[in-house]
Amino acid sequence: MNTLPILKKNAYLTLLIKDNHIFANLAYTDFIAQKTYILSDTTDLSPLKFRMDDIVFNREFWFEYFDSLEKVFDWDIVDRQWKGIFKIVDFQDEEEGVSGIKVLVDDNQPFFNVIYSSLKEFSKDIALRVVDDKYMKGILEGLRNRLGYEDILWVDIDLSNFTVYRSRERVFSSGIFSKERKREREFLTSKISWSSEIGLIDSIKSSKLQAFLSLESNSDNIIDRWANFVVQTPDYISDPNVEDILRSFITIQNLSIFESNREKFEAFGRGNSAIFVTGKLAKVIDKRDLLLALIDGFELEGMFDLLLDKDNRVVSYGRNLIEASYSEDMLVIKGDVLPSVCKVVIPQINVSMGRNKVIFSGKIVSQDFEQIDIYAINPNLEILNIPYKSNKVVVEGSLKNGAVLTHYTTTDVSFISAHEGVIYDSLVVDCRIRPIVYGPKPKDNKIKLQNWSNGNKK
């Protein structure tokens, strides 16, 4: 019996160029052998940003890039029988050839026209696409249908560009007596862009950003450290001072977007909702700091799933995941494309409640391990790990001491982590009393951040 085309072994390479980086994701599938995976690599173009012109992005540059990528992935990609002409090795087997190469270029990428034109002239074997609002609208609407979410917030946080998309299905009343119920699909966008590095460096002096810092940032030493981060955009941060500035910077960017577009965030977290986070800053910031920047920046409440896509796999293969067997270039599975998921619960807590009160208690149950009792205490931002091996994991519990989820009819929280559905790596319960108040001085913020971190189970 012949193997169905969609089940045959295949490999495909997708590149995403955004925020002065090239994100490479090579997908391999062999469904007969039940072997599928994606190899990821990131190349920083920042050292070239002062020379990003047609002299840099020539044929030699792209040949050198693909030669380097072959070594990183240990995979034959370039057919060297054609001297001076870029051809791909047709897919033969694992580590030998790909069935195609697609390059996605973000429309916010500096020197977009130069990069796009250079790739178009470089090879006819490369399929080019532009990642713009229209492209992202298709991704988000498709993900809602494919994954079953009613509401998706997409937060892309690069140093120079902050972009927020929202896709939801809104139910509203119509007719003379408002008895008719209609459904309407909405796609909303909000953006902030920085035109220069000088402005980014000077942003540390902003009174708004200062209000979120837990350190005194007026010293030349602190400013120099932030300036080095802005210029170099490293892949990781080892300086706690820069970590604090970055948390504050992301928070204030999110807050600025929220305050200018409050109506676009209305009612998020009241249904089956999810937040996808992408971008360079999402790759380098600590998980707790990211949660604080999202929750406090967008003034979030309710309950939602959080998916942190550090390798930009969802952008690269989101359409393949959505189209499934109808995809023209590659059939991928959710487990390879989607990152693990964090369940976030943000209840309303009685203002008169004292410290160290239990806000949530529950248990984690699975055939793979003994029952784990879990709890969350105010005023912590609790991060509770959820182990996973092979069998499904059940997480269930309830809010305590008057804590409630606004617009929910129950105080129970329960969900399942399983390979067939969604794999959760953690449960976050925000036990802080609202409204969240920072300041008035950095020393006060330092104490508050320490209190919010106590009892962390991460």
C-alpha positions as CSV (number, residue, x, y, z in Angstrom):
1,M,0.0,0.0,0.0
2,N,1.4,3.4,-0.9
3,T,2.0,5.9,1.8
4,L,-0.3,8.9,1.9
5,P,1.5,12.1,0.7
6,I,0.9,13.9,4.0
7,L,2.4,11.0,6.0
8,K,5.6,10.8,4.0
9,K,8.9,12.0,5.5
10,N,9.5,15.6,4.9
11,A,11.7,18.6,6.0
12,Y,11.1,22.3,5.5
13,L,13.1,25.4,6.5
14,T,11.4,28.7,7.5
15,L,13.3,31.9,8.3
16,L,11.8,34.9,10.0
17,I,13.7,38.2,9.8
18,K,12.6,40.7,12.5
19,D,14.1,43.0,15.0
20,N,17.6,42.7,13.5
21,H,17.6,38.9,13.9
22,I,17.1,35.9,11.7
23,F,15.1,33.2,13.4
24,A,15.6,29.8,11.6
25,N,13.2,26.9,12.2
26,L,13.7,23.6,10.4
27,A,10.8,21.2,10.7
28,Y,11.2,17.4,10.2
29,T,8.4,14.9,10.2
30,D,8.2,11.1,9.8
31,F,4.8,10.2,10.9
32,I,5.3,6.5,10.1
33,A,8.2,6.3,12.5
34,Q,6.4,8.7,14.9
35,K,9.4,11.1,14.8
36,T,8.8,14.8,14.5
37,Y,10.7,17.8,15.7
38,I,11.8,21.4,14.9
39,L,15.4,22.6,15.0
40,S,15.8,26.3,16.0
41,D,18.6,28.9,15.6
42,T,18.9,32.6,16.0
43,T,21.4,34.9,14.2
44,D,21.9,38.4,15.6
45,L,22.2,41.0,12.8
46,S,22.7,43.9,15.3
47,P,26.5,44.1,14.7
48,L,25.6,45.0,11.1
49,K,22.9,47.6,11.9
50,F,25.1,50.5,11.1
51,R,25.9,49.0,7.7
52,M,22.6,47.4,6.8
53,D,22.6,48.3,3.1
54,D,22.9,46.5,-0.2
55,I,26.6,46.1,0.3
56,V,26.0,43.9,3.4
57,F,23.0,41.9,2.0
58,N,24.7,40.6,-1.1
59,R,24.9,37.1,-2.5
60,E,28.1,36.4,-0.5
61,F,26.2,37.2,2.7
62,W,23.4,34.8,2.1
63,F,25.7,32.0,0.9
64,E,27.7,32.4,4.1
65,Y,24.5,32.4,6.2
66,F,23.2,29.2,4.7
67,D,26.6,27.5,5.0
68,S,26.7,28.4,8.6
69,L,23.1,27.2,9.1
70,E,24.0,23.8,7.6
71,K,26.8,23.4,10.3
72,V,24.5,24.5,13.1
73,F,21.7,22.0,12.1
74,D,24.1,19.4,10.7
75,W,21.8,19.3,7.7
76,D,22.5,19.4,4.0
77,I,20.6,22.4,2.6
78,V,22.6,23.9,-0.3
79,D,23.2,22.1,-3.6
80,R,26.8,23.1,-4.5
81,Q,26.7,21.7,-8.0
82,W,25.5,25.1,-9.2
83,K,28.4,27.5,-8.9
84,G,27.2,31.0,-8.0
85,I,23.6,30.0,-8.1
86,F,21.7,29.1,-4.9
87,K,19.8,25.8,-5.2
88,I,18.5,23.7,-2.4
89,V,19.2,20.0,-2.0
90,D,15.9,18.2,-2.7
91,F,14.7,16.3,0.4
92,Q,15.9,12.7,0.6
93,D,16.0,11.8,4.2
94,E,16.7,13.1,7.7
95,E,19.6,15.5,7.6
96,E,19.6,15.4,3.8
97,G,17.8,18.1,1.9
98,V,14.6,20.1,2.4
99,S,11.4,20.3,0.3
100,G,11.4,24.1,0.4
101,I,12.6,27.3,2.0
102,K,10.3,30.1,3.1
103,V,11.5,33.5,4.3
104,L,9.2,35.7,6.3
105,V,10.2,39.4,6.6
106,D,8.6,41.5,9.3
107,D,7.4,44.8,7.9
108,N,9.0,46.6,10.9
109,Q,12.4,45.2,10.1
110,P,15.0,48.0,9.4
111,F,16.0,48.2,5.8
112,F,13.0,46.0,4.9
113,N,13.2,46.8,1.2
114,V,16.9,46.1,0.9
115,I,16.6,42.7,2.6
116,Y,13.5,41.7,0.7
117,S,15.0,42.7,-2.7
118,S,18.3,41.0,-2.0
119,L,16.6,37.7,-1.2
120,K,14.4,38.0,-4.3
121,E,17.5,38.4,-6.4
122,F,19.5,35.7,-4.5
123,S,17.4,32.7,-5.4
124,K,14.2,31.6,-7.1
125,D,14.0,28.6,-4.8
126,I,13.1,30.8,-1.8
127,A,9.5,31.7,-1.2
128,L,9.1,35.2,0.2
129,R,6.3,36.5,2.5
130,V,5.7,39.7,4.4
131,V,4.7,39.5,8.0
132,D,2.2,42.4,8.4
133,D,-1.1,43.1,10.0
134,K,-3.0,41.1,7.4
135,Y,-0.7,38.1,7.9
136,M,-1.1,38.2,11.7
137,K,-4.9,38.5,11.4
138,G,-4.9,35.2,9.5
139,I,-2.7,33.6,12.1
140,L,-4.7,34.7,15.1
141,E,-8.1,33.9,13.6
142,G,-6.8,30.5,12.5
143,L,-5.4,29.8,15.9
144,R,-8.7,30.6,17.6
145,N,-10.5,28.1,15.4
146,R,-7.7,25.5,15.6
147,L,-7.1,25.7,19.4
148,G,-10.6,26.5,20.5
149,Y,-9.9,29.9,22.1
150,E,-12.6,32.6,22.1
151,D,-10.2,35.4,22.6
152,I,-6.4,35.7,21.8
153,L,-4.1,38.6,22.7
154,W,-0.8,38.5,20.8
155,V,2.0,40.6,22.4
156,D,5.2,41.1,20.4
157,I,7.8,42.8,22.4
158,D,11.0,43.9,20.6
159,L,13.1,46.6,21.9
160,S,12.2,49.2,19.2
161,N,8.7,47.9,18.4
162,F,5.8,46.9,20.7
163,T,2.8,45.4,18.9
164,V,-0.4,44.0,20.4
165,Y,-3.0,42.2,18.3
166,R,-6.4,40.9,19.6
167,S,-8.7,38.5,17.8
168,R,-12.0,37.6,19.4
169,E,-15.5,36.6,18.6
170,R,-17.9,39.2,20.2
171,V,-21.5,38.4,20.9
172,F,-23.8,41.4,20.9
173,S,-27.6,42.1,20.9
174,S,-29.4,43.7,18.0
175,G,-33.0,44.2,16.8
176,I,-35.7,46.5,18.0
177,F,-35.8,45.0,21.5
178,S,-32.2,43.8,21.5
179,K,-33.4,40.2,21.5
180,E,-31.4,39.1,18.5
181,R,-27.9,37.7,19.4
182,K,-25.2,38.1,16.8
183,R,-21.6,37.1,16.6
184,E,-18.9,39.4,15.2
185,R,-15.2,38.7,14.6
186,E,-12.9,41.5,15.7
187,F,-9.3,42.1,14.9
188,L,-7.7,45.0,16.8
189,T,-4.1,46.4,16.7
190,S,-2.1,48.7,18.9
191,K,1.6,49.7,18.4
192,I,4.5,51.7,19.8
193,S,7.7,52.3,17.9
194,W,11.0,53.9,18.8
195,S,12.8,55.6,15.9
196,S,16.3,55.8,17.6
197,E,18.5,54.1,20.1
198,I,19.2,57.5,21.8
199,G,15.5,57.7,22.7
200,L,15.5,54.2,24.1
201,I,18.6,54.9,26.2
202,D,17.1,58.2,27.5
203,S,13.8,56.5,28.3
204,I,15.4,55.4,31.6
205,K,15.2,59.0,32.7
206,S,11.4,59.1,32.1
207,S,9.4,59.8,35.3
208,K,6.9,57.2,34.3
209,L,9.5,54.5,34.0
210,Q,11.2,55.7,37.2
211,A,7.9,55.0,39.0
212,F,8.3,51.2,38.4
213,L,12.0,50.8,39.1
214,S,13.3,49.3,42.3
215,L,16.8,50.8,42.0
216,E,18.2,54.3,41.9
217,S,18.8,54.8,38.1
218,N,20.4,58.3,38.2
219,S,24.0,57.1,38.4
220,D,26.1,57.1,35.3
221,N,27.0,53.5,35.9
222,I,23.3,52.3,35.7
223,I,22.7,54.4,32.6
224,D,25.8,53.0,30.9
225,R,24.6,49.4,31.6
226,W,21.2,50.1,30.1
227,A,22.9,51.8,27.1
228,N,25.1,48.8,26.5
229,F,22.0,46.5,26.6
230,V,20.2,48.7,24.0
231,V,23.2,48.8,21.7
232,Q,24.2,45.1,22.0
233,T,20.8,43.4,22.6
234,P,22.4,40.3,24.2
235,D,20.7,36.9,24.2
236,Y,20.7,36.8,28.0
237,I,21.0,39.2,31.0
238,S,23.3,38.6,34.0
239,D,23.0,42.0,35.5
240,P,20.1,42.4,38.0
241,N,20.1,46.1,37.4
242,V,19.4,45.7,33.7
243,E,16.7,43.1,34.6
244,D,15.0,45.6,36.8
245,I,15.1,48.3,34.1
246,L,13.9,45.9,31.4
247,R,10.9,44.8,33.6
248,S,10.0,48.5,34.2
249,F,10.5,49.4,30.5
250,I,8.2,46.6,29.3
251,T,5.6,47.5,31.9
252,I,5.5,51.1,30.9
253,Q,5.3,50.3,27.2
254,N,2.4,47.9,27.9
255,L,0.7,50.5,30.1
256,S,1.1,53.2,27.5
257,I,-0.6,51.0,24.9
258,F,-3.3,50.1,27.4
259,E,-4.1,53.6,28.4
260,S,-4.4,54.8,24.8
261,N,-6.5,51.8,23.8
262,R,-8.6,50.7,26.8
263,E,-11.5,49.7,24.7
264,K,-9.3,47.2,22.8
265,F,-8.6,45.3,26.0
266,E,-12.2,45.3,27.4
267,A,-13.4,42.0,28.9
268,F,-10.2,40.0,28.2
269,G,-9.8,37.0,30.4
270,R,-13.5,36.5,31.0
271,G,-13.8,33.5,28.7
272,N,-11.6,30.9,27.1
273,S,-8.7,33.3,26.5
274,A,-5.0,33.1,25.7
275,I,-2.0,35.4,25.4
276,F,0.8,34.6,23.0
277,V,4.1,36.4,23.8
278,T,6.9,36.7,21.2
279,G,9.8,39.1,20.5
280,K,13.4,39.4,21.5
281,L,12.6,40.8,24.9
282,A,10.4,37.8,25.7
283,K,13.5,35.6,25.1
284,V,15.7,37.4,27.6
285,I,13.4,38.5,30.4
286,D,12.7,36.4,33.5
287,K,9.3,34.7,33.6
288,R,8.2,36.4,36.8
289,D,9.3,39.8,35.5
290,L,7.4,39.1,32.3
291,L,4.2,38.2,34.2
292,L,4.4,41.4,36.3
293,A,5.0,43.5,33.1
294,L,2.0,41.9,31.4
295,I,-0.5,41.8,34.3
296,D,0.3,45.3,35.6
297,G,0.9,46.9,32.2
298,F,-2.4,45.7,30.7
299,E,-4.2,45.7,34.1
300,L,-5.3,42.1,33.5
301,E,-7.8,40.1,35.5
302,G,-9.7,36.8,35.2
303,M,-8.2,33.6,33.8
304,F,-6.2,32.8,30.6
305,D,-3.5,30.7,29.1
306,L,0.0,32.2,28.6
307,L,2.2,30.9,25.7
308,L,5.7,32.2,25.6
309,D,7.1,31.5,22.1
310,K,10.8,32.3,22.4
311,D,11.8,30.8,19.0
312,N,9.0,32.4,17.0
313,R,7.7,28.9,15.9
314,V,4.1,30.0,15.9
315,V,4.7,32.8,13.4
316,S,6.9,30.5,11.3
317,Y,4.6,27.5,11.2
318,G,1.3,28.8,12.5
319,R,-0.4,28.6,9.1
320,N,0.8,25.0,8.6
321,L,-0.7,24.2,12.0
322,I,-4.0,25.9,11.1
323,E,-4.3,24.3,7.6
324,A,-3.2,20.9,8.9
325,S,-3.4,18.3,6.1
326,Y,-4.3,21.0,3.6
327,S,-1.0,22.7,4.0
328,E,0.9,22.9,0.8
329,D,4.5,22.8,2.1
330,M,4.6,21.0,5.5
331,L,2.3,19.2,7.9
332,V,3.2,19.9,11.5
333,I,1.8,18.9,14.9
334,K,0.9,21.1,17.8
335,G,3.5,19.7,20.2
336,D,6.3,20.8,17.9
337,V,5.0,24.3,17.2
338,L,3.3,25.4,20.4
339,P,5.3,26.1,23.5
340,S,4.2,24.7,26.9
341,V,1.4,26.7,28.5
342,C,1.1,28.6,31.8
343,K,-2.4,28.9,33.3
344,V,-2.8,32.3,34.9
345,V,-5.5,33.1,37.5
346,I,-6.0,36.7,38.7
347,P,-8.8,36.9,41.2
348,Q,-10.3,40.0,43.0
349,I,-9.3,39.9,46.7
350,N,-11.0,41.7,49.6
351,V,-9.2,44.9,50.3
352,S,-9.5,44.4,54.0
353,M,-7.8,41.1,53.9
354,G,-4.6,40.8,55.9
355,R,-1.3,39.4,54.8
356,N,-0.4,35.7,54.5
357,K,-4.0,34.5,53.9
358,V,-4.6,31.5,51.7
359,I,-6.1,32.7,48.4
360,F,-6.1,29.3,46.6
361,S,-5.7,25.7,47.5
362,G,-5.8,22.6,45.4
363,K,-4.0,19.5,44.2
364,I,-2.2,18.0,41.3
365,V,-3.1,14.4,40.5
366,S,-1.6,12.0,38.0
367,Q,-0.8,8.3,37.6
368,D,2.8,9.2,37.2
369,F,3.4,10.6,40.7
370,E,1.8,10.9,44.2
371,Q,-0.7,13.7,44.7
372,I,0.8,17.1,45.2
373,D,-1.0,19.6,47.4
374,I,-0.7,23.2,46.2
375,Y,-1.7,26.6,47.7
376,A,-1.2,30.3,47.0
377,I,-0.9,33.0,49.7
378,N,-1.4,36.7,49.5
379,P,0.4,39.0,48.5
380,N,2.5,36.6,46.4
381,L,2.5,36.2,42.7
382,E,2.7,32.4,43.0
383,I,4.3,30.3,40.3
384,L,3.5,26.6,40.8
385,N,5.2,24.0,38.7
386,I,3.1,21.3,37.1
387,P,5.1,18.1,36.4
388,Y,4.4,16.1,33.3
389,K,5.7,12.7,32.1
390,S,3.4,10.6,30.0
391,N,-0.1,10.3,31.6
392,K,-2.5,13.2,31.9
393,V,-2.3,15.5,34.8
394,V,-5.4,16.9,36.6
395,V,-5.1,20.3,38.4
396,E,-8.0,21.3,40.6
397,G,-8.7,23.7,43.4
398,S,-10.7,26.6,44.5
399,L,-10.3,30.3,45.6
400,K,-10.5,30.9,49.4
401,N,-11.3,33.7,51.9
402,G,-13.6,35.7,49.7
403,A,-11.4,35.8,46.6
404,V,-13.4,35.6,43.4
405,L,-13.0,35.6,39.6
406,T,-14.9,38.6,38.3
407,H,-17.6,37.6,35.7
408,Y,-17.2,33.9,36.7
409,T,-20.0,32.1,38.5
410,T,-17.7,29.7,40.3
411,T,-14.6,29.9,42.5
412,D,-13.3,26.6,41.3
413,V,-10.2,26.3,39.1
414,S,-9.6,23.0,37.2
415,F,-7.9,22.0,34.0
416,I,-6.1,19.0,32.5
417,S,-2.6,18.8,31.1
418,A,-2.3,16.1,28.5
419,H,-0.4,15.4,25.3
420,E,-3.7,15.1,23.4
421,G,-4.8,18.6,24.4
422,V,-2.7,21.2,26.1
423,I,0.5,20.6,28.1
424,Y,0.7,23.0,31.1
425,D,4.1,23.6,32.8
426,S,2.8,25.9,35.6
427,L,-0.1,27.5,37.3
428,V,0.2,31.2,38.3
429,V,-2.1,32.7,40.9
430,D,-1.8,36.4,41.4
431,C,-2.7,37.0,45.1
432,R,-2.0,40.7,45.2
433,I,-4.8,43.0,46.4
434,R,-5.9,45.4,43.7
435,P,-5.3,48.1,42.6
436,I,-1.6,47.4,42.3
437,V,0.3,50.4,43.4
438,Y,4.0,51.0,42.7
439,G,6.3,53.5,44.5
440,P,6.4,56.2,45.5
441,K,10.2,55.5,45.8
442,P,12.4,52.8,44.3
443,K,13.1,51.5,47.8
444,D,9.3,51.0,48.3
445,N,9.2,49.1,45.0
446,K,12.1,46.9,46.1
447,I,10.2,45.9,49.2
448,K,7.0,45.2,47.3
449,L,8.7,43.1,44.6
450,Q,10.3,41.1,47.4
451,N,7.0,40.5,49.1
452,W,5.3,39.5,45.8
453,S,8.1,37.0,45.2
454,N,7.9,35.3,48.7
455,G,6.8,31.7,48.6
456,N,7.7,31.3,45.0
457,K,7.4,27.6,43.9
458,K,9.1,28.1,40.5
